[in-house]
Amino acid sequence: MSDRRGIPTASRAVGMLHGLLARPLASYHLLLASAGLLLVIGLTMVFSATSVDAYATDGNAFARIAEQAGYAGIGLVAFWVCQRLPVRTFRALGLPLLLSAFALQGMLNLVDLLNSAGLLETQQLGPLHANLHWLELGGFSVQPSELAKLALVVWAADVLARKGPLVGWSREVVRPLFPVTGLLLLMIGYQDLGTMLCLLVLFIGILWAAGVRIQVFVAMAAVVLGGIALLVVAQSSYRVERLTAFLNPDCDVLDQCYQAAQGRTALADGGWFGAGLGNASLKWGWLPEEDNDFIFAIIGEELGVVGCLVVLTLFGVLAYTGLRIARRVEDRFRRLAAAGVTVWLVGQTVINVGGVVGMLPITGLPLPFISVGGSALVVTLAAVGMLASFARAEPAAARALHARPPARWVRLLWAPLPPRPREPAKQAKRKEAT
C-alpha cells in the first residue's frame, strides 16, 4: 500500500518512528511512558486479582489495592527524588546502600536460624519480627533482598567505573567485587533462591557491560553452578521438588505441579482476547499466589494473548530504552548502572514469565511493576528514577535542555537541568580557530 505521493505506508511508518527516536529526549519519554503504563496495568491487575479475597477476608474489596496504591505513591516520590540526584550522589550512596542490605538480610537470616534451632518460639527478636522474606519493625516492613538489587547495581557500577581500563585484568575485577557479591548471594540464596538468581543475572550484566574478559565468566560459571546446586540440595526439600517437577513430564498436577498447571490453565482459558477484566475464575482460590508470582496468568485469563503481548511489548520498550541510555551516556558509571538496572528488570521479567508459561522452573520472583508487594515496587520505581536522571544526561538531551531550558518552577518541582555536556573535539577546535 502507498499514500498519494507513492511512498509505501510501511516505509512512511518507519520514517516517522525513526524521526521520533531521533528527538533529543526520546529516551526519557520512552522510559516514562513504558514504566508509567506498566505501573497503571499493575495497579489494575492487583485490584482485579485481590478484590475477591480481600472482600471475603476483610469485607472490603479495596483493602489490598489501597495498600498497593500507597506503596505506588511512595515509589513515585522515590522516583522523583532519584531523577533529581546528581551522579556523584548515586556513587556516594553505593556503599551505604550495600551495607544496609547486608545488615537487614543478616538480621533476617539470624532470626530464621534462631527459630530453626528452637531458640525462639516465634520468629521475633525483641521488637524485630521476621516473616519469610520480610522484616517488620513497628508496623513498618521491608524486604532486604529488594534493596540489595539496587545496592548491588550502584556499588558494582561505582567500583568498576573507578577501575577503568584495569577491568581487563582478572585480578583487578575479582577484588573486591567477587567476595562481596558472593557473600551477598549466599546470604540471600539461603532464604530466596529466585532473588539470588536475579542478582546473579544483574551482576553478570554489569560485568559484561564493563568489558570483562570471557575467561572470568567461564570461571564464574563453574563456581555459580556448584553453589546453586549446593543451595538447592542442602537448604530445602521444596526446591528439589520444584526442580524435579519442572523436569518431570508426568508430574502430579494435583500435588507438586498444581500451581504450574493452574497457571497454564488460566492462560489457556483466556484465549486471544480473554474473559474480560475482573472475570477470571481461577483467582477464586484456585491459583496460588495469583496476585504475586502468578499475576501474569491472571492477565492471560482476563486480557488474553493480546493483553499479554501488550505487557511484554512494554517490557520490550523498557529494555530497549535502558540499553539505549547505557549506550548514549558518556559517563562510565551511568553506562554501567543503566545496563545493570535494565538487565535486572528484564531478567526478572523473563524468569517470572518463563515460570508461569512453563518454560522455566518456578522461582517465586514477582513481575516488576505489576505483582503485589511494597518493597519491590518502591525499589523498582527508584531504579527507574535513576534511569530517568541518566536519560536527561544524554549529550543530545542535555544540550536540548540547556538550549531551551524549562521554566524555573518546572525545574524546581520536577527536575533540575543536567550538567552541560562536553563539546565534541571537532567543534571545540573550530571555536578555537575562529
C-alpha angles and dihedrals in degrees: 000000000000136000125237091280092055095250112140112249092231092053091048091051091049090050092051091049091049090051092051092049091049092063114110096241097038093115092051094049093044090052093050093045098048096042093043094051091047090051092051092047089048095053090046093051094044089056091047093047097044105035095086096048092040091054092047092048105034103015088240120097090197097054098101099034088053089055092047091047088053090054089047088055091052089047092053089052088051089049091051093049094046095049089055096051120101119235094253089061092054090050092049091050094054099087097039090051091049093049090049091052091050092049095048094044090047091054090049092051092045093055090047093049093048090048092048090050091052094245091119124048090205132017091266131112110187108305090342116099124187122203114183101289098357136084117210124197123169094341092310116113130192135180107221094199091063092053088049091063094059092039093053092049095052097040097044092045090051093048093048092044090054092050092055113170091003090082086085087073113077093212092057092050094050095055117100100342101069101046093045095043092044091054091048091050092050093048093050095038089058088067105019123025093180094057089045089057090049091052090048092052089047092051093048090051092054092047091050092050089050091057098246115176119264092239089068091056092049092052092044092051092059093050094045095049091050092048094049091049090051093050093046095050102034104038108049139358094218090065090057089047092052092050095045090046090055092049095043114083091193095054115150108258090202094055128018095009097040097109094043092048093048091049092054090045090055091050091048093048091055096062117180100324104020134231092283134270109303094010100100112131102195093064087072091091097294099100118055116224092009091160097046127023094013103037088115087066090056089050088053093048096046102032101024129210090321092057092047091050091050091053093046091047090054090051088049090053089049091051092049091048094049093050090044090055091047090052097046105043116093100209113090094217092053091049094052095042092049090050091048095051091046094050090046095054096040094044092050090049092051092049093048098044091041090056093048095050093043100249094112135028116270109261104170096244116150123234108254116252092359112058119082115261133110103214093047093050095046094048092045092052090047089054091049088051089055089050089050090054089052092047091057088050094059106121095243092045093047092049091050092049092049092045092054106015118195120248117287094249090053091053091048096048101035117019137328123239114279119240113286108260123240115260118248114261093247094055092046091053091049091053091049091050092052 
